[in-house]
C-alpha cells in the first residue's frame, strides 16, 4: 500500500511538473512574465520566490494537477512598463506555442523515458506462445502452443522482427483496436522452417479493451513449460514418484504444450466424478519415463476439481531486449507515436460508441498500476510513466474547452477569421467543457471503484 501511494505521488508530480514546465519554458522564451509556477492545487505547502524574475514557485497540498499563472490584462491590471510581457499582448503564434508546449513536453518526456529503457535493456519473455484459448482466433488459425513468433505486420504492409512476447502483444493490441488483419511468421516447435498465417483481428468486437479481448484472440501469456516444481508431502504426486524438474510430455496420450494445459487437464479430471488413474509421460535427466498418478478430488468455493499436489509450470524463457544509442532513440520515437495514435483512436471509439466508456480509467487505477509497475522494477515503472505521460499529452490536446486543445481551437478560429472568440462565447464554451470534463472524470472514477470492488 505504501509503495502504491509513493509511486502514484511520484508519477503524478513528475508528469504534472513536466507539463507545466513546458508552458513555463515556452512563456519565458516568448518574453511572457510568469507570476506563479505551481505543482498541485489548494493550500501552499512550500516554495520560494525568484529574486531575479519575481516568479513564485510553490508546491500545493493536492498533487493532482498544477498551473502556470502568467501576466495577463484579463486577470488584473498590468503596469504600463510590463504590457509587452503580458500573455494577451503576444502574437497568435506565440500564444499558441505557449499553450501547445505543455502537452508536447509530456510527449517529449515519453520519448526520453522509452529511450532510457531501450538503452538500459529490459528482461522480457521470449515470443513463444502458450496453448491458445479453446475456440479462439489463434486456435482456429492452427496454433497449438510452443510456436515462436518471428515477424509481424499489418496485412499488405510488410512485417517487422518480433523480439519478445511483449513486442508481440503490442502488435496484437494495435491490430485488434485498429481492426487490422495481422500477418505473422512463426516457427512451430521442433521445426526449422517458418510458416505464415494471417489473423483476422478485424473481426473482433473491440467494445471492451480488456482481458476478454485477448481471450478472443487466444494468446494470453508466453509459453510456460509443463515442468514440475515443489511437491506437497503426502500428495498423489509424491506417492507416484513425481520429482521437481520433471518435464511432462504427455498425459494419457495427449501431448502437453505447456503448464497451463496440464493444470487444466488435472483440474477437469475431478469436476464431475472421482478422478481416474492417469498415465504421465515425463522427461527426467534426458530419459523418458512413465508414471501412473491418480489426482485427488477436492472441493473449494462450491466447486470440485482434481489436484495432484505439485507446482506445475516453469517460468517462461526470457531474453534481454536492448538497443544501441540511435536505435534506442528511434524506437522510442516510433513507440511514442504509435501509443499516441492508439490513444486517440480509443478516445474516438469511446466518443462514437464503438468502445465502451468502461475503458476509461481514473486515479485509482493509475495508482494501482503505478504500485504494481514500481514493484516490478525501475524499467517497468519508467514504461508506466511513459504511457501515462502520453495519455496526459494526448488528452490535453483534445479540442475540448478548459483543456489546452480547447485554447488551440480558439486560436485556430482567430487565425482563420482574424477575430478572437468573444468573451460571451468563451464563457459558454468553458462551462460546457467543464461539464464534459467532470462527466468524464466521474465515469472514470466509477470504473475505478467498479474494478476495485469486483
C-alpha positions in Angstrom: 0.0 0.0 0.0 2.8 2.4 0.9 4.7 1.6 -2.3 1.5 2.2 -4.3 1.0 5.6 -2.7 4.6 6.7 -3.1 4.7 5.5 -6.7 1.4 7.3 -7.5 2.6 10.6 -5.9 6.0 10.5 -7.7 4.3 9.7 -11.0 1.7 12.4 -10.9 4.1 15.0 -9.5 6.7 14.3 -12.2 4.2 14.3 -15.1 2.5 17.5 -13.9 5.8 19.2 -13.3 7.0 18.4 -16.9 3.6 19.5 -18.4 3.7 22.8 -16.6 7.4 23.3 -17.2 6.5 23.1 -20.9 4.1 26.0 -20.6 6.6 27.9 -18.3 9.7 27.5 -20.6 7.9 28.5 -23.7 6.3 31.5 -22.0 9.8 32.7 -20.9 11.1 32.0 -24.4 8.4 34.2 -25.8 9.0 37.0 -23.4 6.0 36.5 -21.2 6.3 37.2 -17.5 5.4 34.2 -15.3 3.9 35.1 -11.9 3.5 31.7 -10.4 4.5 28.1 -11.1 2.6 25.6 -9.0 2.7 21.9 -8.7 -0.6 20.9 -7.1 -3.8 22.8 -6.2 -5.1 24.1 -2.8 -3.1 25.4 0.2 0.6 26.1 -0.3 2.9 23.5 1.3 6.2 25.1 0.4 8.1 27.1 -2.2 10.2 30.2 -2.9 10.2 33.3 -5.0 12.9 34.1 -7.5 14.8 37.3 -6.7 15.7 37.7 -10.4 12.4 37.1 -12.2 9.9 37.6 -9.3 8.3 34.2 -10.2 6.8 32.4 -7.2 7.4 28.6 -7.3 5.2 26.6 -5.0 4.1 23.1 -4.1 0.4 22.8 -3.1 -1.4 20.2 -1.0 -3.4 18.4 -3.8 -0.8 16.9 -6.3 -3.4 16.0 -8.9 -2.5 18.9 -11.2 -0.8 22.2 -11.4 -0.8 25.6 -13.2 1.4 28.4 -14.6 0.0 31.9 -13.9 1.2 34.5 -16.4 0.9 38.2 -16.5 -2.4 38.9 -18.3 -4.6 42.0 -18.6 -7.7 39.8 -18.4 -6.8 38.8 -14.9 -5.8 42.1 -13.4 -4.2 45.4 -14.0 -0.7 45.4 -15.6 1.8 48.2 -15.1 2.4 50.1 -18.4 6.1 49.1 -18.4 5.2 45.4 -18.3 2.5 45.4 -21.0 4.9 43.9 -23.5 5.3 40.9 -21.2 1.6 40.2 -20.9 0.3 37.0 -22.4 -2.7 38.6 -24.0 -0.4 41.1 -25.9 1.6 38.3 -27.6 1.1 37.5 -31.3 -1.1 34.5 -32.1 1.8 32.1 -32.9 3.4 32.8 -29.5 0.2 32.2 -27.6 -0.4 29.0 -29.5 3.2 27.8 -28.9 2.9 28.5 -25.1 -0.4 26.5 -24.9 0.9 23.6 -27.0 4.2 23.4 -25.2 2.7 21.6 -22.1 1.2 18.6 -23.9 4.2 18.4 -26.2 6.5 18.4 -23.2 4.7 15.2 -22.0 5.2 13.6 -25.4 8.9 14.5 -25.3 9.2 13.1 -21.8 7.7 9.8 -23.1 10.3 9.6 -25.8 13.1 10.2 -23.2 11.7 7.6 -20.9 11.3 5.0 -23.6 14.8 5.8 -24.8 16.3 5.3 -21.4 14.5 1.9 -21.1 15.8 0.9 -24.5 19.3 1.8 -23.5 19.1 0.1 -20.1 17.6 -3.1 -21.6 14.6 -5.0 -20.3 14.3 -8.7 -19.5 11.2 -9.9 -21.2 9.7 -13.3 -22.1 10.6 -14.8 -25.4 8.0 -14.7 -28.1 7.0 -18.3 -27.7 3.2 -18.7 -27.3 1.4 -21.0 -24.9 -1.6 -23.2 -25.9 -4.3 -20.9 -27.3 -7.7 -20.5 -25.7 -10.2 -23.0 -26.9 -12.3 -21.6 -29.8 -10.2 -18.5 -30.1 -8.9 -17.0 -33.3 -5.4 -18.4 -32.6 -6.7 -21.9 -32.2 -8.8 -21.6 -35.4 -5.7 -20.4 -37.2 -3.8 -23.6 -36.4 -1.8 -22.6 -33.3 -1.3 -25.4 -30.7 1.3 -23.9 -28.4 5.1 -23.8 -28.5 5.3 -21.7 -31.7 7.9 -19.0 -31.8 6.7 -15.7 -33.4 9.4 -14.4 -35.7 7.8 -11.4 -37.5 4.6 -9.5 -37.5 2.9 -6.8 -39.5 -0.4 -5.5 -40.8 -1.6 -7.3 -43.9 -0.2 -5.7 -47.0 2.4 -3.5 -45.2 5.2 -6.0 -44.7 6.5 -7.4 -41.5 9.0 -6.5 -38.7 11.0 -8.6 -36.4 9.3 -9.6 -33.1 11.9 -9.6 -30.4 9.9 -10.6 -27.3 6.4 -11.6 -26.2 5.7 -8.0 -25.1 6.6 -6.9 -28.6 4.1 -9.5 -30.0 1.4 -8.4 -27.5 1.8 -4.8 -28.8 1.2 -5.9 -32.4 -1.9 -7.8 -31.2 -3.2 -4.8 -29.4 -2.7 -2.4 -32.3 -4.2 -4.8 -34.8 -7.2 -5.6 -32.7 -8.1 -2.0 -31.7 -7.3 -0.8 -35.2 -9.5 -3.5 -36.8 -6.5 -4.7 -38.8 -5.6 -8.2 -40.1 -2.3 -9.3 -38.6 0.2 -11.2 -40.7 2.6 -13.5 -38.7 5.6 -15.5 -39.5 6.4 -18.2 -36.9 8.3 -21.4 -36.4 6.4 -24.4 -34.8 8.0 -26.4 -32.1 10.5 -29.0 -33.4 10.6 -27.4 -36.9 13.3 -25.4 -38.6 11.3 -23.7 -41.4 9.0 -20.7 -41.0 5.2 -20.7 -41.6 2.9 -17.7 -42.3 -0.6 -17.0 -41.2 -3.0 -14.0 -41.2 -5.1 -13.5 -38.0 -8.4 -11.9 -38.9 -8.4 -9.5 -35.9 -10.6 -7.1 -37.9 -13.5 -9.3 -37.0 -13.1 -8.8 -33.2 -15.6 -6.9 -31.0 -13.4 -4.2 -29.5 -16.1 -2.5 -27.4 -14.3 -3.7 -24.3 -10.5 -3.4 -24.5 -9.8 -5.7 -21.5 -8.7 -9.2 -20.8 -11.7 -10.6 -22.7 -10.2 -9.2 -25.9 -7.1 -11.3 -25.5 -9.3 -14.3 -24.6 -10.9 -13.9 -28.0 -7.6 -13.6 -29.8 -6.3 -16.6 -27.8 -2.8 -15.6 -26.8 -2.9 -14.9 -23.1 0.7 -15.5 -21.9 4.1 -16.7 -23.1 4.9 -20.4 -23.0 5.3 -21.8 -19.5 6.9 -25.3 -19.9 4.9 -28.1 -18.1 7.8 -28.6 -15.7 7.2 -29.8 -12.1 8.1 -27.6 -9.2 7.7 -28.2 -5.5 5.9 -31.4 -4.4 3.4 -31.4 -1.5 4.2 -34.1 1.1 1.7 -37.0 1.3 0.2 -35.9 -2.1 -0.7 -38.1 -5.1 2.4 -36.6 -6.9 4.7 -37.7 -4.1 3.1 -41.1 -3.9 3.6 -41.7 -7.7 7.3 -40.7 -7.6 7.0 -37.3 -9.4 10.1 -35.2 -8.8 10.8 -31.4 -9.1 12.3 -30.7 -12.5 10.3 -33.4 -14.4 9.0 -32.2 -17.8 5.6 -33.6 -18.6 5.3 -34.6 -22.3 2.0 -36.4 -22.4 -1.0 -37.2 -20.2 -3.0 -40.3 -21.3 -1.6 -39.9 -24.8 -2.4 -36.2 -25.1 0.6 -34.1 -26.0 1.2 -31.4 -23.4 2.1 -28.0 -24.9 2.5 -26.0 -21.7 1.9 -25.8 -17.9 -1.5 -24.1 -18.4 -2.8 -27.0 -20.4 -1.6 -29.6 -17.9 -3.1 -27.7 -15.0 -6.4 -27.5 -16.8 -6.5 -31.3 -17.5 -5.7 -32.1 -13.9 -8.4 -29.8 -12.6 -11.0 -31.1 -15.1 -10.3 -34.7 -14.0 -12.2 -34.2 -10.7 -15.0 -31.8 -11.8 -17.9 -34.3 -12.0 -16.6 -37.7 -10.9 -13.7 -39.1 -8.9 -10.5 -38.8 -10.9 -9.3 -41.9 -12.5 -5.7 -43.1 -12.9 -3.6 -41.1 -15.4 -0.6 -42.1 -17.4 2.1 -39.4 -17.4 5.0 -39.5 -19.9 7.9 -37.5 -18.4 11.4 -36.4 -19.4 13.8 -36.7 -16.5 17.6 -36.3 -16.8 17.4 -36.9 -20.6 15.4 -40.1 -20.2 11.7 -40.7 -20.7 9.7 -42.4 -18.0 6.1 -43.2 -17.4 4.3 -42.7 -14.1 0.8 -43.5 -13.0 -0.9 -40.8 -11.0 -4.4 -40.6 -9.6 -5.4 -36.9 -8.8 -7.3 -36.3 -5.6 -10.7 -34.7 -5.8 -11.0 -31.5 -3.8 -13.8 -29.0 -3.1 -13.4 -25.3 -2.7 -15.9 -22.4 -3.0 -18.6 -24.8 -4.1 -16.6 -26.3 -6.9 -14.9 -29.7 -7.2 -11.7 -30.3 -9.1 -8.7 -32.5 -9.4 -5.3 -31.8 -7.7 -2.1 -33.8 -7.6 -0.2 -31.7 -5.1 2.6 -30.3 -7.2 3.5 -27.0 -8.7 3.1 -27.1 -12.4 4.7 -24.7 -14.8 8.1 -23.2 -15.0 8.9 -19.5 -15.7 8.9 -18.6 -19.4 12.2 -18.3 -21.2 13.5 -14.8 -21.2 15.9 -12.6 -23.1 17.3 -9.1 -22.6 15.9 -6.6 -25.1 18.3 -3.7 -25.5 19.0 -1.2 -28.3 22.0 0.9 -29.2 22.3 4.7 -29.0 20.4 5.8 -32.2 18.3 2.6 -32.3 17.0 3.3 -28.8 16.0 6.9 -29.7 14.4 5.8 -33.0 12.5 3.0 -31.3 11.3 5.4 -28.6 10.0 7.9 -31.1 8.1 5.2 -33.0 6.6 3.8 -29.8 5.5 7.2 -28.6 3.9 7.9 -32.0 2.1 4.5 -32.0 0.8 4.8 -28.5 -0.4 8.4 -29.2 -2.2 7.3 -32.3 -3.7 4.3 -30.4 -4.8 6.5 -27.6 -6.5 8.9 -30.0 -8.2 6.0 -31.7 -9.5 4.6 -28.4 -10.9 8.1 -27.4 -12.6 8.4 -30.8 -14.1 5.0 -30.4 -15.5 5.8 -27.0 -17.0 9.1 -28.3 -18.6 7.3 -31.3 -19.9 4.4 -29.1 -17.7 1.8 -30.8 -15.9 1.2 -27.5 -17.5 1.2 -24.0 -17.0 4.1 -21.6 -15.9 1.4 -19.2 -12.5 1.6 -20.8 -11.9 5.0 -19.1 -9.6 4.8 -16.1 -9.1 7.3 -13.3 -6.7 8.0 -10.4 -7.4 4.7 -8.5 -6.5 2.5 -11.5 -3.5 4.7 -12.2 -2.3 4.4 -8.6 -2.8 0.6 -8.7 -0.7 0.3 -11.9 1.9 2.7 -10.5 2.4 0.5 -7.5 2.5 -2.7 -9.5 5.0 -1.4 -12.0 7.2 0.0 -9.3 7.2 -3.4 -7.6 8.4 -5.0 -10.9 11.4 -2.8 -11.2 12.6 0.6 -12.4 12.3 -0.3 -16.1 8.6 -1.2 -15.8 7.9 1.9 -13.7 9.6 4.0 -16.4 7.4 2.4 -19.1 4.3 3.1 -17.0 5.4 6.7 -16.6 5.8 7.0 -20.4 2.3 5.6 -21.0 0.7 8.0 -18.6 2.7 10.9 -19.9 1.4 10.1 -23.5 -2.1 9.9 -22.2 -1.8 13.2 -20.4 -0.3 14.9 -23.5 -2.9 13.5 -25.9 -5.8 14.2 -23.6 -4.8 17.8 -23.2 -4.5 18.3 -27.0 -8.2 17.3 -27.5 -10.3 20.3 -28.7 -12.3 20.4 -25.5 -12.8 23.8 -23.8 -10.9 24.1 -20.5 -8.1 21.9 -21.9 -5.1 23.1 -23.9 -6.6 21.7 -27.0 -9.6 23.9 -26.5 -7.5 27.0 -26.4 -5.7 25.9 -29.5 -9.1 25.5 -31.1 -9.9 29.2 -30.2 -6.6 30.3 -31.7 -7.4 28.3 -34.9 -10.6 30.2 -35.2 -8.8 33.5 -34.6 -6.2 32.6 -37.3 -8.9 31.8 -39.8 -11.2 34.7 -39.2 -8.8 37.4 -37.9 -11.1 37.8 -34.8 -10.7 36.4 -31.3 -13.5 34.3 -29.8 -15.9 36.7 -28.0 -16.0 36.7 -24.2 -19.6 35.5 -24.2 -18.7 32.5 -26.4 -15.6 31.8 -24.3 -17.6 31.8 -21.1 -20.3 29.5 -22.5 -17.8 27.1 -24.1 -15.8 26.9 -20.9 -18.9 25.9 -18.9 -19.7 23.2 -21.5 -16.2 21.9 -21.4 -16.1 21.8 -17.6 -19.3 19.8 -17.6 -17.9 17.3 -20.1 -14.6 17.0 -18.2 -16.4 16.4 -14.9 -18.6 13.8 -16.6 -15.5 12.0 -17.9 -13.9 12.1 -14.5 -17.0 10.8 -12.8 -17.2 7.9 -15.3 -13.5 7.1 -14.8 -13.8 7.2 -11.0 -16.9 4.9 -11.2 -15.0 2.5 -13.4 -12.1 2.5 -10.9 -14.5 1.7 -8.0 -16.2 -1.0 -10.0 -12.9 -2.7 -10.8 -11.8 -2.3 -7.1 -15.0 -3.9 -5.7 -15.4 -6.6 -8.4 
